[in-house]
Structures are given as C-alpha cells and as structure tokens.
C-alpha cells in the first residue's frame, strides 16, 4: 500500500495516478476488513477483553483512515469512474486473498467456487482497465482542445475590438465625437475666432 502511494507520485498522467492511488486505497480497505473479521471472531468465540483488542482496533482505524484519504486523492484529476471501480474491485480481492492465505479460509463449493470467483475477478479487472483507457483518452482530447478554445476566444476578442472601433467611427459620423477630437465643420458655419466670409466680399463700411 505504501509502495503504491509512493509510486503514484512519479506518475504524470492523472488517470493512471488516480488508479494507482485507488489500488492502494482498495488494499487498505481490504486489510481493514480482514482485521475487522479477526476482531469479531476473537470477541465472539474466545471472549477476549477490550484491552487485548486495542492494538487490532488501532490498526483498523489506521487502515480505514488511510483508505479514505487515498480514495479521495485518487479522484483528483481522474474523475470518478475509474478510481471508484478500482476500489470496488481491489477491496474484496485483497480481503479474499489474505483470508485464503493467512486465515486458512476457502471458497464455497470448493474448486468450482474458486474458479467462478477468479472469472468474476478477471471480468471486473477488464472493466477497470477499459474505464481507465477511456478516461485517459478523454483527458488527452480535452487537453488538445484547450488551445483551440483559447484561440477562438482570442479571435472573438479581436472581432469585438474591431466592432467597437467601427462603432466609435459611426458615432462620430452621427454627431458624437471622442474627447479631444476636432468638431466637424458644416457648410456655411462660422468657426470661433475665424470668419469664413472672405474680406472685401461684404458690404463696405461707410
């Protein structure tokens, strides 16, 4: 579990990193399930006191907390589908493997039951791989479309700027002028401080 959590820090793709963290989370939850079963059997069959069970209860609390933190970290950047499916598959697989190897348990119905469980596990693992590949492909497509969206936004901004400039020109033509721009001269109008009538063309003074 710790090895998977450390290995996830070296993975660059968010989806793959999320699946690795989800695998570590599933392993933590599976081990917590094994310890919970052991504590329940010791309490019910052997009648052990609570003080003797405190170390195992502490391990359960530690594993469950680590599994929760790892599972939440696996959703970051990887979505929900692939990490959740990974935790759902790895949790019972780890619990069953530890139960068979360490606790001496066996599958119901013997060898046929074991083969059926192995087949179901293989199908679930194939589904997890499929979800991981689809999520990775969707992430790559989104990353490729991001520059196109930025370019489209830049083009829209340039168009808006050009439209705004034309609007200013139209407004100037309709009588509204920008601050500091010279006022238009109309035919027959008289400018301030300057006469439009040529000298000598008017009536002579007496």
C-alpha positions as a Python dict, from the first residue, in 0.01 Angstrom:
ca = {
    (1, 'X'): (0, 0, 0),
    (2, 'X'): (276, 243, 93),
    (3, 'X'): (473, 142, -217),
    (4, 'X'): (174, 217, -440),
    (5, 'X'): (117, 554, -274),
    (6, 'X'): (482, 650, -331),
    (7, 'X'): (479, 519, -687),
    (8, 'X'): (176, 734, -768),
    (9, 'X'): (385, 1047, -708),
    (10, 'X'): (606, 956, -1006),
    (11, 'X'): (316, 904, -1245),
    (12, 'X'): (240, 1204, -1467),
    (13, 'X'): (-95, 1107, -1618),
    (14, 'X'): (-377, 1198, -1380),
    (15, 'X'): (-591, 897, -1470),
    (16, 'X'): (-314, 643, -1417),
    (17, 'X'): (-211, 814, -1095),
    (18, 'X'): (-572, 802, -975),
    (19, 'X'): (-596, 429, -1050),
    (20, 'X'): (-270, 360, -862),
    (21, 'X'): (-395, 554, -559),
    (22, 'X'): (-730, 377, -581),
    (23, 'X'): (-548, 42, -580),
    (24, 'X'): (-369, 143, -261),
    (25, 'X'): (-700, 255, -112),
    (26, 'X'): (-864, -76, -201),
    (27, 'X'): (-577, -266, -41),
    (28, 'X'): (-615, -60, 277),
    (29, 'X'): (-988, -123, 291),
    (30, 'X'): (-932, -495, 227),
    (31, 'X'): (-682, -525, 511),
    (32, 'X'): (-917, -333, 738),
    (33, 'X'): (-1188, -588, 653),
    (34, 'X'): (-955, -874, 744),
    (35, 'X'): (-869, -721, 1082),
    (36, 'X'): (-1235, -645, 1148),
    (37, 'X'): (-1326, -1011, 1090),
    (38, 'X'): (-1042, -1122, 1317),
    (39, 'X'): (-1153, -890, 1596),
    (40, 'X'): (-1513, -1006, 1564),
    (41, 'X'): (-1410, -1372, 1587),
    (42, 'X'): (-1183, -1310, 1887),
    (43, 'X'): (-1456, -1117, 2064),
    (44, 'X'): (-1733, -1370, 1995),
    (45, 'X'): (-1554, -1705, 2021),
    (46, 'X'): (-1261, -1651, 2257),
    (47, 'X'): (-1411, -1383, 2476),
    (48, 'X'): (-1104, -1160, 2474),
    (49, 'X'): (-1122, -839, 2673),
    (50, 'X'): (-1121, -495, 2513),
    (51, 'X'): (-768, -414, 2629),
    (52, 'X'): (-623, -706, 2432),
    (53, 'X'): (-807, -593, 2121),
    (54, 'X'): (-689, -232, 2131),
    (55, 'X'): (-385, -285, 1900),
    (56, 'X'): (-603, -453, 1637),
    (57, 'X'): (-868, -183, 1670),
    (58, 'X'): (-598, 82, 1624),
    (59, 'X'): (-477, -93, 1308),
    (60, 'X'): (-834, -99, 1174),
    (61, 'X'): (-875, 274, 1239),
    (62, 'X'): (-540, 350, 1074),
    (63, 'X'): (-612, 139, 765),
    (64, 'X'): (-964, 275, 723),
    (65, 'X'): (-843, 636, 751),
    (66, 'X'): (-560, 574, 505),
    (67, 'X'): (-802, 411, 261),
    (68, 'X'): (-1040, 704, 281),
    (69, 'X'): (-764, 960, 224),
    (70, 'X'): (-615, 764, -65),
    (71, 'X'): (-952, 716, -230),
    (72, 'X'): (-1029, 1087, -209),
    (73, 'X'): (-687, 1171, -353),
    (74, 'X'): (-745, 927, -640),
    (75, 'X'): (-1044, 1129, -763),
    (76, 'X'): (-833, 1439, -819),
    (77, 'X'): (-788, 1486, -1191),
    (78, 'X'): (-903, 1131, -1272),
    (79, 'X'): (-1278, 1165, -1241),
    (80, 'X'): (-1497, 919, -1055),
    (81, 'X'): (-1547, 617, -1281),
    (82, 'X'): (-1202, 454, -1295),
    (83, 'X'): (-1090, 514, -932),
    (84, 'X'): (-1425, 406, -786),
    (85, 'X'): (-1431, 89, -996),
    (86, 'X'): (-1073, 13, -893),
    (87, 'X'): (-1150, 46, -521),
    (88, 'X'): (-1462, -167, -562),
    (89, 'X'): (-1263, -449, -726),
    (90, 'X'): (-939, -438, -525),
    (91, 'X'): (-1109, -430, -183),
    (92, 'X'): (-1272, -777, -195),
    (93, 'X'): (-982, -928, -393),
    (94, 'X'): (-729, -830, -126),
    (95, 'X'): (-959, -939, 156),
    (96, 'X'): (-1023, -1276, -9),
    (97, 'X'): (-655, -1334, -85),
    (98, 'X'): (-546, -1257, 272),
    (99, 'X'): (-829, -1471, 410),
    (100, 'X'): (-728, -1771, 199),
    (101, 'X'): (-353, -1737, 252),
    (102, 'X'): (-329, -1616, 612),
    (103, 'X'): (-651, -1726, 780),
    (104, 'X'): (-694, -2062, 611),
    (105, 'X'): (-1034, -1986, 461),
    (106, 'X'): (-1165, -2148, 143),
    (107, 'X'): (-1414, -2067, -129),
    (108, 'X'): (-1761, -2208, -104),
    (109, 'X'): (-1824, -2510, -329),
    (110, 'X'): (-1454, -2586, -344),
    (111, 'X'): (-1269, -2566, -676),
    (112, 'X'): (-1574, -2465, -887),
    (113, 'X'): (-1640, -2179, -648),
    (114, 'X'): (-1278, -2068, -671),
    (115, 'X'): (-1283, -2078, -1050),
    (116, 'X'): (-1608, -1882, -1058),
    (117, 'X'): (-1461, -1617, -825),
    (118, 'X'): (-1145, -1595, -1037),
    (119, 'X'): (-1351, -1548, -1353),
    (120, 'X'): (-1559, -1275, -1193),
    (121, 'X'): (-1241, -1102, -1076),
    (122, 'X'): (-1092, -1116, -1425),
    (123, 'X'): (-1406, -965, -1578),
    (124, 'X'): (-1407, -686, -1318),
    (125, 'X'): (-1038, -618, -1380),
    (126, 'X'): (-1103, -593, -1755),
    (127, 'X'): (-1379, -342, -1686),
    (128, 'X'): (-1144, -133, -1473),
    (129, 'X'): (-882, -134, -1748),
    (130, 'X'): (-1143, -28, -2004),
    (131, 'X'): (-1261, 260, -1785),
    (132, 'X'): (-901, 369, -1729),
    (133, 'X'): (-822, 374, -2100),
    (134, 'X'): (-1140, 567, -2182),
    (135, 'X'): (-1073, 821, -1909),
    (136, 'X'): (-716, 865, -2027),
    (137, 'X'): (-833, 917, -2386),
    (138, 'X'): (-1092, 1173, -2277),
    (139, 'X'): (-831, 1365, -2077),
    (140, 'X'): (-596, 1379, -2377),
    (141, 'X'): (-876, 1503, -2605),
    (142, 'X'): (-971, 1775, -2357),
    (143, 'X'): (-609, 1886, -2331),
    (144, 'X'): (-583, 1902, -2710),
    (145, 'X'): (-899, 2110, -2742),
    (146, 'X'): (-792, 2362, -2479),
    (147, 'X'): (-554, 2562, -2712),
    (148, 'X'): (-825, 2572, -2979),
    (149, 'X'): (-1068, 2720, -2731),
    (150, 'X'): (-813, 2981, -2630),
    (151, 'X'): (-754, 3073, -2994),
    (152, 'X'): (-1128, 3104, -3050),
    (153, 'X'): (-1160, 3332, -2751),
    (154, 'X'): (-877, 3550, -2883),
    (155, 'X'): (-1045, 3576, -3221),
    (156, 'X'): (-1373, 3674, -3059),
    (157, 'X'): (-1194, 3943, -2859),
    (158, 'X'): (-1030, 4083, -3174),
    (159, 'X'): (-1364, 4084, -3354),
    (160, 'X'): (-1527, 4260, -3063),
    (161, 'X'): (-1248, 4519, -3063),
    (162, 'X'): (-1287, 4582, -3433),
    (163, 'X'): (-1662, 4610, -3396),
    (164, 'X'): (-1616, 4856, -3112),
    (165, 'X'): (-1380, 5066, -3323),
    (166, 'X'): (-1632, 5077, -3608),
    (167, 'X'): (-1900, 5175, -3358),
    (168, 'X'): (-1691, 5471, -3249),
    (169, 'X'): (-1647, 5579, -3610),
    (170, 'X'): (-2020, 5552, -3676),
    (171, 'X'): (-2097, 5750, -3361),
    (172, 'X'): (-1854, 6018, -3474),
    (173, 'X'): (-2036, 6037, -3804),
    (174, 'X'): (-2369, 6084, -3631),
    (175, 'X'): (-2254, 6379, -3424),
    (176, 'X'): (-2094, 6213, -3125),
    (177, 'X'): (-1721, 6265, -3113),
    (178, 'X'): (-1449, 6134, -2890),
    (179, 'X'): (-1288, 6356, -2633),
    (180, 'X'): (-1010, 6571, -2786),
    (181, 'X'): (-1126, 6517, -3144),
    (182, 'X'): (-1193, 6833, -3355),
    (183, 'X'): (-1554, 6923, -3415),
    (184, 'X'): (-1680, 6875, -3773),
    (185, 'X'): (-1719, 7188, -3985),
    (186, 'X'): (-2055, 7224, -4155),
    (187, 'X'): (-2103, 7422, -4480),
    (188, 'X'): (-2187, 7786, -4410),
    (189, 'X'): (-2092, 7756, -4042),
    (190, 'X'): (-1874, 8009, -3869),
    (191, 'X'): (-1573, 7891, -3673),
    (192, 'X'): (-1478, 8056, -3347),
    (193, 'X'): (-1221, 8335, -3398),
    (194, 'X'): (-1223, 8293, -3774),
    (195, 'X'): (-1451, 8431, -4041),
    (196, 'X'): (-1550, 8210, -4327),
    (197, 'X'): (-1651, 8512, -4541),
    (198, 'X'): (-1356, 8647, -4746),
    (199, 'X'): (-1256, 9004, -4676),
    (200, 'X'): (-1386, 9251, -4927),
    (201, 'X'): (-1683, 9046, -5026),
    (202, 'X'): (-1921, 9202, -4775),
    (203, 'X'): (-2077, 9548, -4775),
    (204, 'X'): (-1822, 9822, -4739),
    (205, 'X'): (-1828, 10034, -4430),
    (206, 'X'): (-1934, 10393, -4465),
}
